[in-house]
Amino acid sequence: MAEKIELEVVTPEKAVYHDYVDDVVIPGLQGEMDILPGHLPLLAALDVGQLTIRKGNDERFFLIDQGYAEVIDDRVTVLTEACEGVEDIDIEQARTILEEAREELQELEEVSKTERVEEELLESHRLALKRQRMRMAFVEEGGQE
C-alpha cells in the first residue's frame, strides 16, 4: 500500500489543487467518502459539499460543487464545476446571493401554484439555493464541519 495519494482537483476554469496527500474526504451523493492510500478503484458522482484534504498535521478545506471523482492506483481526480476555499468567499456577497436565491425560488414556487413550471427549472433553483446555503455554512464554520 502506498503512503500517499496523488490528488488533483480541477474545475472548467483551472486546476485548483495538485499534491500528494495522506487522506481526502469527498462529498458523494450518498454521503462522505474517505479516500486513503490503497483504496479500490472508484468512479463516484459528487454532491455540493466540503472537500477535506489531510497532509501530515495540516488540513485544508474546500467547498466544491457537483462533479465526479475517480480513484485509480492511489490517484484521486476530482472534476467539479466550482471549488472555493474559505478565503475565497466574501461573506457579505454570499449573504446577498443567498437571499436572492431564496427569493427567486419562492417566486418560482408561487408561480407554479397557478401556472405550469418545468420541474427541471424548479430543481435548478433548488440546487442554486442549496449551493448558497452550503457556502454560508462553509464560511461561517471556517471551512470545518
N, C-alpha and C positions, 0 to 999 in steps of 0.2 A: 504494500500500500504506500502511495506517495505521501510525503509530508505536507505538501502544499497543493492547492488547486489554482489553476490559472483562471482568472475571472476577467471577462470583458463585458462592459455594459455599453450598448450602442443605441442611439436614437436616430431618426431620419436625418437630423442635422449634423450629428457629430458622434465620435467615440467619446464617451463620458469618463470611463474608468477602465484601466487595464493594469493588473498587478497579480502577483502570486500571493494568495491569502490562505489562512487556516480554515476558514469557515464562511459560508454565505447563507443567509436566510432570505428566501424569496416568497412573495405573496402569491400563492397559487389560487386558482378558482375554488378549490376545496379546502383551503387553509394554507398556513405557512409550511414551507418545506425547508429543512435544514440540510444543506449540502456540504458534506465533509469529503476529504480525500478518500478515494476508493469507491465512491458512490456508483451505483449501477447506471448504465445509460438511461437517459430520460429526455422526453420532449413534453413540456408542460405549458398550458396556457396560463398567463398571469393575470391577476386582478390588480386594480388600483390598490396600492399599499406601500408599506415600508420595506425597503431592501436593507438588510443589516450585513455589514462586512466586518469580519474579525481577523485581525492580523497581529499576532503577538498579544500584547496587552491593550491594543488600540481597537476601538470600534468606530465605524463610520456608518452614518445613516443617510439614506436617500429615499425620497418619495418617488415612486415610479407609477406610470400609467399602465394600462393594459398592454399585453405583448406576449412574448414567448420566451421560454428558457430551454436551452439544450445543454445536456450534460453528457459528455463523451470523453473517456480517457483522462480524467482529472482536469478537464477544461469545461468551464461553465460560460456559456454565451447567453446574455440577456439582451433581447431585442425588444425595445419598448418605445411607445410613442413619445414619452417625455420622462425626464429624470431630473430631480431638483434636490439640492442639499438645503438644509435649514437656512444657511446663509444666503441662499439664492432667492428666498421668498420675502417679499415686502409685506409685513403683517397688515398694514392699513389697506394696501391694494387687495390683499387676499380677502379681507373683510368685505370690501366693496363688491368684489366679484362674487363672493358667496351670497350676499344679499340680492344681487342682480339675478343669480341663478335660481334662488328661491322664488323670487317674484315671477320670473319667466315661466317656471314650472307651474306655479299656482294659476297664472293667467291661462296657460295652455289647458290645464285640468278643468278650469271653469268653462272654457270654450268647448271642451269635449263633452260637457253635460248637455249641450244643445246642438252641437254640430259634430259631424264625423271628423275625427282627427286620427291620422295614421298612428298605429301603435308604435311603429319604428321611431316616429318623431317624439312621442312621449318618452320612450325608452332612452333616446339620446339626451333628452333634457334631464331625465332622472340620473343618468350616468354623469352628466356635467355637474349636477348638484352633488353627487357622491364624491367626485374628484375634489370639489371645492371644500367640502366638509373634511375630507382627509387632509387636504393642505393645511386647513386651520388647525386641526388636531395635531398634525405633524409639527407645525411651527410652534404651537403653544406648549407642546411637550418637549421641545428642543430636539426633536428627531429621535425620541426614545419612547418605547411603549411602556 
